[in-house]
Amino acid sequence: MEQSRRKTSVAMIVISLVVGITSLTTVSGRPRFSGYATVDVLELLASGMCFGIALVGIVQALRGMRGA
């Protein structure tokens, strides 16, 4: 049981990284991206990370309720 949860956690991390890197490279390749201020880009990245952490927390909470 513990190993299946660990595999699921690793899979979620890998999928999240792939989607995030793909999105970031897509956005950074656009000509408008160079017009953004560095602070704005960092704020967008930080807010995306916070939303990602919150989403993972929600999913884990829902899984916990389903298993109880």
C-alpha positions as CSV (number, residue, x, y, z in Angstrom):
1,M,0.0,0.0,0.0
2,E,2.8,2.4,0.9
3,Q,4.7,1.7,-2.3
4,S,1.7,2.4,-4.5
5,R,1.2,5.8,-2.8
6,R,4.9,6.6,-3.3
7,K,4.7,5.6,-7.0
8,T,1.5,7.8,-7.4
9,S,3.3,10.7,-5.7
10,V,6.3,10.4,-7.9
11,A,4.1,10.1,-11.0
12,M,2.1,13.3,-10.0
13,I,5.4,15.2,-9.5
14,V,6.8,14.1,-12.9
15,I,3.5,14.9,-14.7
16,S,3.3,18.3,-13.0
17,L,6.9,19.1,-13.9
18,V,6.4,18.1,-17.6
19,V,3.3,20.2,-17.9
20,G,4.8,23.2,-16.2
21,I,8.0,23.1,-18.2
22,T,6.1,22.7,-21.4
23,S,3.9,25.7,-20.6
24,L,6.8,27.8,-19.5
25,T,8.8,27.1,-22.7
26,T,5.7,27.8,-24.8
27,V,5.1,31.1,-23.2
28,S,8.8,32.1,-23.2
29,G,9.0,31.5,-26.9
30,R,6.4,34.1,-27.7
31,P,7.6,37.6,-28.8
32,R,5.5,39.3,-26.2
33,F,7.3,37.5,-23.4
34,S,10.3,39.8,-23.7
35,G,8.1,42.7,-22.9
36,Y,7.2,41.4,-19.4
37,A,9.1,42.7,-16.4
38,T,11.2,40.2,-14.5
39,V,9.2,40.9,-11.3
40,D,5.9,40.1,-13.1
41,V,7.3,36.8,-14.4
42,L,8.5,35.8,-11.0
43,E,5.1,36.7,-9.5
44,L,3.3,34.6,-12.1
45,L,5.7,31.6,-11.4
46,A,5.2,32.0,-7.7
47,S,1.4,32.2,-7.9
48,G,1.4,29.1,-10.2
49,M,3.4,27.2,-7.7
50,C,1.0,28.2,-4.9
51,F,-2.0,27.1,-7.0
52,G,-0.2,23.8,-7.7
53,I,0.5,23.2,-4.0
54,A,-3.1,24.0,-3.2
55,L,-4.4,21.6,-5.9
56,V,-2.2,18.8,-4.6
57,G,-3.5,19.4,-1.1
58,I,-7.1,19.3,-2.3
59,V,-6.6,16.1,-4.1
60,Q,-4.9,14.5,-1.1
61,A,-7.7,15.6,1.1
62,L,-10.3,14.2,-1.2
63,R,-8.4,10.9,-1.4
64,G,-8.3,10.8,2.4
65,M,-12.0,11.3,2.7
66,R,-12.7,8.6,0.1
67,G,-10.5,6.1,1.9
68,A,-12.0,6.8,5.3
